Amino acid sequence: MTTGIRRVVTGHNKAGKAVVVTDGAAPNVKVRPGTGLVSTLLWVTDTAPAKLADGEDFAAREIGITPPLNGTILRMLEIPGGANRTPEQLAAIQAARANEAAHAPANLQLDLTSRHPGMHRTESVDYALVMSGEIVMLLDDDSETHLKAGDVVIMQGTYHAWANRSDKPCTIAFILVGAEVPWKK
C-alpha cells in the first residue's frame, strides 16, 4: 500500500449514464506515528440508506477508526512485519498507542493494560478481509487466531489487536458498519 491503492469511483453524468468520476491513487493515506501502520481511507457513508456522493469525495475527511452510528467506513491497512522489531521500536509503538488513547473518541475503547498495546474495540460490525500476508488476531480472552490471505473475520464490537509476527507486511481490507452496542444501553 505504500505505493498507493488505486481507487475507482463511479457516478452519473448529466444524462444519467454511469461514468467513472475518479480513477487514481486514493488520496487519504495516513501513517500512524511510531507504528509504521499505513491506513488508507477509501470511502465513508454517514447514513443508512446511504446517500450517493454526486461528485463529492466522501473519503476526503478526518474520521478516526469508528464509523458513524448509521454509516460505514471502507479502509485498507498495511501492517508492517514485526518479527525483527527492536526494543526501541516496541517502545515507540507503546508511546504512540498511549497518545492515541489520550485522544480517543467515546466510540473507541482502548485497553493499554492488555498483553498488546493495540488492543481496542469499536462500536461497529467489522468485516476484515486479509488481502496479502499473514496476521495473528488477538482477543481479550487470550486466544490467538492465525489468518492468511483469503481469510475473513466478522468482528462484533469485540476487543482485539493485530500482531504481524512475520517479516512481511500484511494488508487487510476493513468494512466497518456502525452498530448499537450492548455496553451503551
C-alpha positions as CSV (number, residue, x, y, z in Angstrom):
1,M,0.0,0.0,0.0
2,T,2.9,2.4,0.4
3,T,2.8,2.6,-3.4
4,G,-0.9,3.6,-3.2
5,I,-4.2,1.9,-3.7
6,R,-6.0,2.6,-7.0
7,R,-9.5,3.8,-6.2
8,V,-12.1,3.9,-8.9
9,V,-15.3,5.8,-8.1
10,T,-18.3,5.7,-10.3
11,G,-21.2,8.1,-10.6
12,H,-23.5,9.6,-13.2
13,N,-23.2,12.2,-15.9
14,K,-25.9,14.8,-16.7
15,A,-27.7,12.4,-19.0
16,G,-27.9,9.8,-16.1
17,K,-25.3,7.5,-17.7
18,A,-22.8,5.7,-15.5
19,V,-19.3,7.2,-15.6
20,V,-16.0,6.9,-13.8
21,V,-15.8,10.0,-11.6
22,T,-12.3,9.4,-10.3
23,D,-9.6,6.9,-11.0
24,G,-6.3,7.1,-9.3
25,A,-4.4,6.6,-6.1
26,A,-6.6,7.0,-3.0
27,P,-5.6,10.4,-1.5
28,N,-6.5,9.9,2.2
29,V,-3.4,8.0,3.4
30,K,-2.1,8.2,6.9
31,V,0.9,6.6,8.6
32,R,0.4,6.0,12.3
33,P,3.4,7.6,14.2
34,G,5.6,5.1,15.8
35,T,3.9,2.0,14.4
36,G,4.6,2.1,10.6
37,L,0.9,1.1,10.1
38,V,-0.5,2.6,6.9
39,S,-4.2,3.4,6.8
40,T,-5.9,4.3,3.6
41,L,-9.5,5.7,3.9
42,L,-11.4,4.7,0.7
43,W,-15.0,5.8,1.5
44,V,-17.4,6.8,4.3
45,T,-21.1,6.9,4.5
46,D,-23.0,8.7,7.2
47,T,-26.5,7.3,6.9
48,A,-28.5,4.2,6.1
49,P,-29.7,4.1,3.5
50,A,-26.5,5.6,2.1
51,K,-26.6,8.8,0.0
52,L,-24.9,8.9,-3.4
53,A,-21.9,11.2,-3.5
54,D,-22.9,13.3,-6.6
55,G,-19.3,14.3,-7.3
56,E,-18.2,14.7,-3.6
57,D,-15.3,12.6,-2.3
58,F,-16.8,11.0,0.8
59,A,-13.3,9.9,1.9
60,A,-11.8,13.5,1.9
61,R,-12.2,13.9,5.6
62,E,-10.8,13.0,9.0
63,I,-12.9,10.4,10.7
64,G,-10.9,8.2,13.1
65,I,-11.3,4.5,13.4
66,T,-15.1,4.0,14.1
67,P,-17.8,4.7,11.6
68,P,-20.8,7.0,12.2
69,L,-23.6,5.1,14.1
70,N,-25.7,4.7,10.9
71,G,-22.8,4.7,8.5
72,T,-19.9,2.8,7.1
73,I,-16.1,3.0,6.5
74,L,-14.1,1.2,3.9
75,R,-10.4,1.3,4.8
76,M,-7.3,-0.7,3.9
77,L,-4.5,-1.2,6.5
78,E,-0.9,-2.3,5.8
79,I,0.5,-3.7,9.0
80,P,4.3,-3.9,8.7
81,G,6.2,-7.1,9.7
82,G,7.1,-7.2,13.3
83,A,9.3,-10.2,13.5
84,N,12.5,-8.2,13.9
85,R,11.4,-5.2,15.9
86,T,14.0,-3.7,18.2
87,P,13.2,-2.7,21.9
88,E,13.3,0.9,20.7
89,Q,10.7,0.3,18.0
90,L,8.5,-1.5,20.5
91,A,8.8,1.4,23.0
92,A,7.8,3.8,20.2
93,I,4.7,1.8,19.5
94,Q,3.7,1.8,23.1
95,A,4.1,5.6,23.2
96,A,2.1,6.0,20.1
97,R,-0.7,3.9,21.5
98,A,-0.7,5.8,24.7
99,N,-1.1,9.0,22.7
100,E,-3.9,7.6,20.7
101,A,-5.7,6.5,24.0
102,A,-5.4,10.0,25.4
103,H,-7.2,11.4,22.3
104,A,-9.6,8.5,21.6
105,P,-13.3,9.4,20.9
106,A,-16.0,7.9,23.1
107,N,-16.9,5.3,20.4
108,L,-13.4,3.7,20.5
109,Q,-12.2,1.9,23.6
110,L,-8.5,1.1,24.0
111,D,-7.1,-1.3,26.6
112,L,-3.4,-0.3,27.2
113,T,-3.2,-2.7,30.1
114,S,-3.7,-5.8,27.9
115,R,-1.0,-8.1,26.5
116,H,-0.8,-6.0,23.3
117,P,-0.7,-2.2,23.0
118,G,-3.1,-2.2,20.1
119,M,-6.0,-3.9,22.0
120,H,-9.2,-2.0,21.2
121,R,-12.9,-2.3,20.3
122,T,-15.1,-0.2,18.1
123,E,-18.9,0.4,18.1
124,S,-19.3,-1.5,14.8
125,V,-19.6,-4.7,13.0
126,D,-16.3,-5.1,11.1
127,Y,-15.7,-7.3,8.0
128,A,-12.0,-7.9,7.8
129,L,-10.6,-9.4,4.6
130,V,-7.0,-10.5,4.6
131,M,-5.7,-9.5,1.2
132,S,-2.0,-10.4,1.5
133,G,0.5,-11.7,4.0
134,E,-0.4,-13.2,7.4
135,I,-1.5,-11.8,10.8
136,V,-2.5,-13.1,14.2
137,M,-5.8,-11.8,15.7
138,L,-5.5,-11.5,19.5
139,L,-8.7,-11.4,21.6
140,D,-9.1,-10.3,25.2
141,D,-9.8,-14.0,26.3
142,D,-6.1,-14.6,25.5
143,S,-6.9,-16.5,22.3
144,E,-4.9,-16.2,19.1
145,T,-6.1,-16.9,15.6
146,H,-3.6,-17.1,12.7
147,L,-5.0,-15.6,9.5
148,K,-3.6,-15.6,5.9
149,A,-4.6,-14.1,2.6
150,G,-8.1,-15.1,1.7
151,D,-9.4,-15.4,5.3
152,V,-12.3,-13.3,6.5
153,V,-13.1,-12.2,10.1
154,I,-16.5,-10.8,11.2
155,M,-15.9,-8.8,14.4
156,Q,-18.9,-7.7,16.5
157,G,-17.6,-5.0,18.8
158,T,-15.0,-7.3,20.4
159,Y,-11.7,-6.3,22.0
160,H,-8.9,-7.3,19.6
161,A,-5.5,-6.5,18.4
162,W,-3.4,-7.4,15.3
163,A,0.1,-8.9,15.6
164,N,2.2,-9.3,12.4
165,R,4.8,-11.8,13.6
166,S,6.2,-12.3,10.1
167,D,8.9,-10.3,8.3
168,K,6.5,-9.2,5.5
169,P,3.6,-6.7,5.6
170,C,0.0,-7.8,5.9
171,T,-2.7,-5.9,4.0
172,I,-6.3,-6.1,5.3
173,A,-9.4,-4.5,3.9
174,F,-11.9,-3.4,6.5
175,I,-15.6,-2.6,6.0
176,L,-16.9,-1.2,9.3
177,V,-20.7,-0.8,9.8
178,G,-21.8,1.4,12.7
179,A,-23.6,-0.6,15.4
180,E,-25.6,-0.1,18.6
181,V,-23.6,-1.8,21.3
182,P,-24.8,-3.5,24.5
183,W,-22.3,-1.8,26.7
184,K,-24.0,1.6,25.9
185,K,-27.6,0.6,26.8
